[in-house]
Amino acid sequence: MTEYLFDPGYGKHLVSLVFSLEDMYADINKFKNLGQKKFYFKQYYPGMLKLLSQNTAFYMGCLLWAVYLRSLPEGEIIGNHCLGKEYDEKSSLVELHFLMSFMKTFSKDTKYFLNTDFKYSEEDMEMLEIYKEFAQINKGFVSTKKNTDLKFPKEIKTPSKENLEKIKTTIDDVVVSGNFEKLMDLRELIL
């Protein structure tokens, strides 16, 4: 039987959003002086934006990879670290839930510390909701053994062969470069 990777190689470039942002905020909050807090927030702000962008694009990449895998002939998915575990929605989606709730507080923080309006894209929030549904209907991938086991929300479109190749080429490029943002350019191919 043909074998397909659960992770095309994204993992080596991904940094935990929860731990990274908690560390940054802990550093900012160790100061009592508002001026110092504003200074450190301003220093961390570009890094925070990069983390948010990379993690949002990662979820887009997961959807793209799953759509691509599902288009291939039946095969076994290898490297699925969720396989055989007990499904717990809360723990399987902890990073996603954190990202989605952080977006609300981050907008307030940018206004407070930088006097800047930050608005998380509605398109991105909708995509995250679709990913959440995807993970839920696949029960956290705990029983996903083959690519034909993957189930999709109704919002996911089936791309043409040409677009599937474009998805694969872009994913291969992202795996080498670590530039997850390129995946966002493919949103319209599946959503």
C-alpha positions as CSV (number, residue, x, y, z in Angstrom):
1,M,0.0,0.0,0.0
2,T,1.2,3.5,-0.8
3,E,2.3,5.6,2.2
4,Y,1.7,9.3,2.8
5,L,3.1,11.6,5.5
6,F,0.7,13.0,8.0
7,D,2.9,16.1,8.2
8,P,4.5,17.1,4.9
9,G,7.3,18.8,6.9
10,Y,5.6,21.8,8.5
11,G,6.5,20.8,12.0
12,K,10.2,21.6,11.7
13,H,9.4,25.3,11.1
14,L,6.5,25.7,13.6
15,V,7.0,27.3,17.0
16,S,4.4,27.0,19.8
17,L,2.2,30.0,19.8
18,V,1.1,29.5,23.4
19,F,4.5,29.2,24.9
20,S,6.1,31.9,22.8
21,L,3.4,34.5,23.5
22,E,3.2,33.6,27.2
23,D,6.9,34.1,27.5
24,M,6.7,37.5,25.7
25,Y,3.8,38.7,27.9
26,A,5.5,37.4,31.0
27,D,8.5,39.6,30.1
28,I,6.3,42.6,29.4
29,N,4.3,42.2,32.6
30,K,7.4,42.0,34.9
31,F,7.5,45.8,34.7
32,K,5.2,47.9,36.8
33,N,5.9,51.1,34.8
34,L,3.5,51.6,31.9
35,G,6.2,53.3,29.8
36,Q,8.5,50.2,30.2
37,K,5.6,47.9,29.3
38,K,4.8,49.9,26.2
39,F,8.5,49.9,25.2
40,Y,8.8,46.1,25.5
41,F,5.4,45.5,23.8
42,K,6.7,47.6,20.9
43,Q,9.9,45.5,20.8
44,Y,7.9,42.2,20.7
45,Y,5.2,43.4,18.4
46,P,6.9,42.4,15.0
47,G,7.6,39.0,16.5
48,M,4.1,38.6,17.7
49,L,2.7,39.5,14.2
50,K,5.1,36.9,12.6
51,L,3.9,34.2,15.1
52,L,0.3,35.0,14.4
53,S,0.8,35.0,10.7
54,Q,2.8,31.8,10.7
55,N,0.4,29.9,12.9
56,T,-2.7,31.1,11.0
57,A,-1.1,30.0,7.7
58,F,-0.1,26.7,9.3
59,Y,-3.8,25.8,9.7
60,M,-4.4,26.8,6.1
61,G,-1.5,24.5,5.1
62,C,-3.1,21.7,7.1
63,L,-6.3,22.0,5.1
64,L,-4.4,22.2,1.8
65,W,-2.3,19.2,2.7
66,A,-5.4,17.2,3.7
67,V,-7.2,18.1,0.4
68,Y,-4.2,17.1,-1.6
69,L,-3.8,13.8,0.3
70,R,-7.5,13.0,-0.2
71,S,-7.1,13.5,-4.0
72,L,-4.4,10.7,-4.1
73,P,-5.1,7.0,-4.5
74,E,-5.9,5.2,-1.3
75,G,-2.8,4.9,1.0
76,E,-1.7,4.6,4.6
77,I,-1.0,7.8,6.4
78,I,2.3,7.5,8.4
79,G,3.6,9.7,11.2
80,N,0.1,10.5,12.6
81,H,1.0,11.1,16.3
82,C,-2.7,11.2,17.1
83,L,-3.5,7.8,15.9
84,G,-4.8,5.4,18.5
85,K,-5.1,8.0,21.2
86,E,-8.3,8.9,23.0
87,Y,-10.0,11.9,21.4
88,D,-10.2,14.9,23.6
89,E,-11.4,17.9,21.7
90,K,-10.1,20.5,24.2
91,S,-6.6,19.2,24.3
92,S,-6.4,18.5,20.5
93,L,-7.4,22.0,19.7
94,V,-5.7,23.9,22.5
95,E,-3.3,25.9,20.1
96,L,-6.2,26.8,17.8
97,H,-8.5,27.9,20.6
98,F,-5.6,30.0,22.0
99,L,-5.0,31.6,18.7
100,M,-8.7,32.5,18.2
101,S,-9.2,33.9,21.6
102,F,-5.8,35.7,21.6
103,M,-6.9,37.7,18.5
104,K,-9.5,39.5,20.6
105,T,-7.1,40.5,23.4
106,F,-4.3,41.3,21.0
107,S,-6.4,44.0,19.3
108,K,-7.0,45.6,22.7
109,D,-3.4,45.3,23.6
110,T,-2.2,47.0,20.4
111,K,-4.6,49.8,21.0
112,Y,-3.5,50.2,24.6
113,F,0.3,49.8,24.2
114,L,0.8,51.2,20.7
115,N,-2.3,53.3,20.1
116,T,-2.6,51.3,16.9
117,D,-5.7,49.4,15.6
118,F,-5.0,45.8,14.8
119,K,-7.8,43.8,13.1
120,Y,-7.5,40.1,12.5
121,S,-8.9,39.3,9.1
122,E,-12.4,38.0,9.0
123,E,-11.3,35.7,6.2
124,D,-8.6,34.2,8.4
125,M,-11.0,33.8,11.3
126,E,-13.5,32.0,9.0
127,M,-10.7,29.7,7.8
128,L,-9.8,28.9,11.4
129,E,-13.4,28.0,12.1
130,I,-13.4,25.7,9.1
131,Y,-10.2,24.1,10.3
132,K,-11.8,23.6,13.7
133,E,-14.8,21.9,12.1
134,F,-12.4,19.8,10.0
135,A,-10.5,18.6,13.2
136,Q,-13.7,17.9,15.0
137,I,-15.4,15.8,12.3
138,N,-12.1,13.8,12.0
139,K,-12.1,13.4,15.8
140,G,-8.6,14.8,16.2
141,F,-7.4,12.3,13.7
142,V,-7.2,9.6,16.3
143,S,-8.5,7.0,13.9
144,T,-7.2,8.4,10.6
145,K,-5.2,5.6,9.2
146,K,-5.7,6.2,5.4
147,N,-6.1,9.3,3.3
148,T,-9.5,8.1,2.4
149,D,-10.5,8.4,6.1
150,L,-10.3,12.2,5.9
151,K,-13.6,14.0,6.1
152,F,-14.2,17.6,5.2
153,P,-16.6,20.4,6.1
154,K,-19.0,21.4,3.3
155,E,-17.1,24.7,2.8
156,I,-14.1,22.8,1.4
157,K,-14.0,22.7,-2.4
158,T,-12.3,20.0,-4.5
159,P,-9.6,21.7,-6.7
160,S,-8.8,20.8,-10.3
161,K,-5.8,18.6,-11.1
162,E,-3.9,21.7,-12.1
163,N,-4.7,23.4,-8.8
164,L,-3.8,20.2,-6.9
165,E,-0.4,20.4,-8.5
166,K,-0.1,24.0,-7.5
167,I,-1.0,23.1,-3.9
168,K,1.7,20.4,-3.9
169,T,4.4,22.6,-5.4
170,T,3.6,25.4,-2.9
171,I,3.6,23.0,0.1
172,D,7.0,21.6,-1.1
173,D,8.4,25.1,-1.3
174,V,7.0,26.0,2.2
175,V,8.6,22.8,3.7
176,V,12.0,24.0,2.4
177,S,11.6,27.7,3.1
178,G,9.5,27.8,6.2
179,N,7.5,30.7,4.7
180,F,4.0,29.6,5.7
181,E,2.5,32.8,4.3
182,K,2.7,31.5,0.8
183,L,0.0,29.0,1.7
184,M,-2.5,31.8,2.2
185,D,-2.3,32.7,-1.5
186,L,-4.0,29.3,-2.2
187,R,-7.0,29.9,0.0
188,E,-9.4,30.3,-2.9
189,L,-8.5,26.9,-4.3
190,I,-10.2,25.1,-1.5
191,L,-12.4,27.6,0.3
